[in-house]
Amino acid sequence: MVNSCNLDHTLDDVKKKLADQRPFLLPTTAEKCSQYLTATQSQKNLNELFHLLKKYDLASDEEREIRNQKLNVFFQK
């Protein structure tokens, strides 16, 4: 997991975070996120995706590249 967090993030939380970060994401990544969230996901996966998206806009280019790689792996699960 990207970040240690004791909160469980709801599907609505993750969708809102995606909407907030969409302008900063690669278009293909944003679309994969949207498609991913149309299916039922485990709480663990929702939390992980939330933290990959959290503060994406504030991340350095290097951090964004790391997150993009993690997102690509994440969607292959």
Buried (B, 14 or more C-beta within 10 A) or exposed (E): EBEEEEEEBEEEBBBBBBEBBBEBBEEEBBEBBEEBBEEEBEEEBBBBBBBBBBBBEEBEEEEBEBBBEBBEEBEEE
